[in-house]
Amino acid sequence: MSIQNLPMSTLQYLLLQVENQKQRHFAGADRTYTIEAMMGDRKALQAGTSHNLGQNFSRAFGTQ
């Protein structure tokens, strides 16, 4: 069983992998990805977030 099948087969809920739109990005991030679980009342519960900061983080702090 793969980890992607675990939520639906074992826990009985739908898990979505989403790349957020530009206006919902973390400030300074090039891209923001979330994992959202769909609840029974048709609302999404954010289960995890990942931010691709690209070069923005290192530039802000003067590191390489």
Steps between C-alpha positions, in 0.01 A plus 500: 500500500641840405488800731272679251238224532514489882254783577220370277546126559567503875386831645206548259557860396615665180842666498579765236842632399467863392734768364358826637428802286739797506282708734496215757879446501716537807654850487817483289441144380525403133246221552291366788367144514237368742344168589133535583259242638139528383262477795146363499348851503686581173754725671875454453728445799859606429718208608844618387681781321829531311653821362754526217688818590734488200774763540282744696593371848876506441487848345307643795764376745806553279601132490602270217 
